[in-house]
């Protein structure tokens, strides 16, 4: 929803989103970048929008409100739409 408000189109599924964004190094992440969380086998299972200072905006589960949270794991990759 947020990206569509700025004229960017992304698939609904987080794994598909990862497939269409530019992948960047964690060291170069900026607010507005997408943080994709991976499980132990490397599959993308969740995405949030980087807010800066190690935090993301995300909906923790279906039906939940969007919340600001600290990134809880180092098992993530970064994409830029």
ChimeraX commands (.cxc) that place a marker at each C-alpha (Angstrom):
marker #1 position 0.00,0.00,0.00 radius 0.5
marker #1 position 2.70,2.50,1.00 radius 0.5
marker #1 position 4.75,2.02,-2.15 radius 0.5
marker #1 position 1.66,2.31,-4.38 radius 0.5
marker #1 position 1.07,5.76,-2.87 radius 0.5
marker #1 position 4.41,6.77,-4.43 radius 0.5
marker #1 position 3.77,5.18,-7.83 radius 0.5
marker #1 position 5.73,1.97,-7.16 radius 0.5
marker #1 position 4.13,-1.39,-7.90 radius 0.5
marker #1 position 5.11,-4.43,-5.85 radius 0.5
marker #1 position 3.60,-7.92,-5.68 radius 0.5
marker #1 position 1.63,-8.75,-2.53 radius 0.5
marker #1 position 3.81,-11.70,-1.44 radius 0.5
marker #1 position 7.08,-10.87,0.36 radius 0.5
marker #1 position 9.11,-13.50,-1.53 radius 0.5
marker #1 position 7.86,-12.15,-4.85 radius 0.5
marker #1 position 8.64,-8.61,-3.73 radius 0.5
marker #1 position 12.21,-9.69,-3.06 radius 0.5
marker #1 position 12.37,-11.01,-6.61 radius 0.5
marker #1 position 11.60,-7.63,-8.19 radius 0.5
marker #1 position 13.60,-5.16,-6.07 radius 0.5
marker #1 position 17.24,-4.12,-6.32 radius 0.5
marker #1 position 19.27,-6.04,-3.74 radius 0.5
marker #1 position 21.65,-3.93,-1.72 radius 0.5
marker #1 position 24.14,-4.50,1.08 radius 0.5
marker #1 position 22.92,-4.21,4.67 radius 0.5
marker #1 position 25.65,-1.61,5.19 radius 0.5
marker #1 position 23.94,0.72,2.70 radius 0.5
marker #1 position 20.33,0.42,3.85 radius 0.5
marker #1 position 18.38,3.65,4.14 radius 0.5
marker #1 position 14.97,4.56,5.53 radius 0.5
marker #1 position 12.36,3.43,3.01 radius 0.5
marker #1 position 14.29,0.33,1.95 radius 0.5
marker #1 position 12.60,-3.04,2.34 radius 0.5
marker #1 position 13.90,-5.47,4.97 radius 0.5
marker #1 position 13.23,-9.09,4.01 radius 0.5
marker #1 position 13.44,-11.70,6.75 radius 0.5
marker #1 position 14.73,-15.20,5.93 radius 0.5
marker #1 position 14.25,-18.50,7.70 radius 0.5
marker #1 position 17.06,-21.01,8.31 radius 0.5
marker #1 position 16.68,-22.43,4.78 radius 0.5
marker #1 position 16.91,-18.98,3.18 radius 0.5
marker #1 position 13.24,-18.55,2.26 radius 0.5
marker #1 position 11.77,-15.07,2.59 radius 0.5
marker #1 position 8.90,-15.12,5.09 radius 0.5
marker #1 position 8.28,-11.47,6.06 radius 0.5
marker #1 position 9.00,-7.91,4.95 radius 0.5
marker #1 position 9.04,-4.50,6.61 radius 0.5
marker #1 position 10.00,-0.95,5.66 radius 0.5
marker #1 position 13.24,0.27,7.18 radius 0.5
marker #1 position 12.66,3.27,9.48 radius 0.5
marker #1 position 16.30,3.91,10.43 radius 0.5
marker #1 position 18.19,3.21,13.66 radius 0.5
marker #1 position 17.67,-0.56,13.40 radius 0.5
marker #1 position 13.86,-0.33,13.28 radius 0.5
marker #1 position 11.17,-1.25,10.76 radius 0.5
marker #1 position 7.52,-0.52,10.12 radius 0.5
marker #1 position 5.63,-3.80,9.72 radius 0.5
marker #1 position 2.43,-5.64,10.45 radius 0.5
marker #1 position 3.45,-8.53,12.74 radius 0.5
marker #1 position 0.65,-10.80,11.47 radius 0.5
marker #1 position -2.53,-10.72,9.38 radius 0.5
marker #1 position -5.14,-8.46,10.89 radius 0.5
marker #1 position -2.59,-6.57,12.97 radius 0.5
marker #1 position -1.94,-2.83,12.82 radius 0.5
marker #1 position 1.34,-1.59,11.38 radius 0.5
marker #1 position 3.85,-1.05,14.18 radius 0.5
marker #1 position 7.35,0.29,14.63 radius 0.5
marker #1 position 9.65,-2.50,15.85 radius 0.5
marker #1 position 13.33,-3.20,16.34 radius 0.5
marker #1 position 14.84,-5.60,13.79 radius 0.5
marker #1 position 14.90,-8.83,15.82 radius 0.5
marker #1 position 17.37,-10.92,13.84 radius 0.5
marker #1 position 20.44,-10.63,11.66 radius 0.5
marker #1 position 18.89,-13.06,9.17 radius 0.5
marker #1 position 17.60,-10.50,6.72 radius 0.5
marker #1 position 18.41,-9.01,3.33 radius 0.5
marker #1 position 17.70,-5.55,1.96 radius 0.5
marker #1 position 15.93,-4.43,-1.18 radius 0.5
marker #1 position 15.22,-1.07,-2.76 radius 0.5
marker #1 position 12.16,-0.53,-4.93 radius 0.5
marker link #1:1,2 radius 0.2
marker link #1:2,3 radius 0.2
marker link #1:3,4 radius 0.2
marker link #1:4,5 radius 0.2
marker link #1:5,6 radius 0.2
marker link #1:6,7 radius 0.2
marker link #1:7,8 radius 0.2
marker link #1:8,9 radius 0.2
marker link #1:9,10 radius 0.2
marker link #1:10,11 radius 0.2
marker link #1:11,12 radius 0.2
marker link #1:12,13 radius 0.2
marker link #1:13,14 radius 0.2
marker link #1:14,15 radius 0.2
marker link #1:15,16 radius 0.2
marker link #1:16,17 radius 0.2
marker link #1:17,18 radius 0.2
marker link #1:18,19 radius 0.2
marker link #1:19,20 radius 0.2
marker link #1:20,21 radius 0.2
marker link #1:21,22 radius 0.2
marker link #1:22,23 radius 0.2
marker link #1:23,24 radius 0.2
marker link #1:24,25 radius 0.2
marker link #1:25,26 radius 0.2
marker link #1:26,27 radius 0.2
marker link #1:27,28 radius 0.2
marker link #1:28,29 radius 0.2
marker link #1:29,30 radius 0.2
marker link #1:30,31 radius 0.2
marker link #1:31,32 radius 0.2
marker link #1:32,33 radius 0.2
marker link #1:33,34 radius 0.2
marker link #1:34,35 radius 0.2
marker link #1:35,36 radius 0.2
marker link #1:36,37 radius 0.2
marker link #1:37,38 radius 0.2
marker link #1:38,39 radius 0.2
marker link #1:39,40 radius 0.2
marker link #1:40,41 radius 0.2
marker link #1:41,42 radius 0.2
marker link #1:42,43 radius 0.2
marker link #1:43,44 radius 0.2
marker link #1:44,45 radius 0.2
marker link #1:45,46 radius 0.2
marker link #1:46,47 radius 0.2
marker link #1:47,48 radius 0.2
marker link #1:48,49 radius 0.2
marker link #1:49,50 radius 0.2
marker link #1:50,51 radius 0.2
marker link #1:51,52 radius 0.2
marker link #1:52,53 radius 0.2
marker link #1:53,54 radius 0.2
marker link #1:54,55 radius 0.2
marker link #1:55,56 radius 0.2
marker link #1:56,57 radius 0.2
marker link #1:57,58 radius 0.2
marker link #1:58,59 radius 0.2
marker link #1:59,60 radius 0.2
marker link #1:60,61 radius 0.2
marker link #1:61,62 radius 0.2
marker link #1:62,63 radius 0.2
marker link #1:63,64 radius 0.2
marker link #1:64,65 radius 0.2
marker link #1:65,66 radius 0.2
marker link #1:66,67 radius 0.2
marker link #1:67,68 radius 0.2
marker link #1:68,69 radius 0.2
marker link #1:69,70 radius 0.2
marker link #1:70,71 radius 0.2
marker link #1:71,72 radius 0.2
marker link #1:72,73 radius 0.2
marker link #1:73,74 radius 0.2
marker link #1:74,75 radius 0.2
marker link #1:75,76 radius 0.2
marker link #1:76,77 radius 0.2
marker link #1:77,78 radius 0.2
marker link #1:78,79 radius 0.2
marker link #1:79,80 radius 0.2
marker link #1:80,81 radius 0.2
view
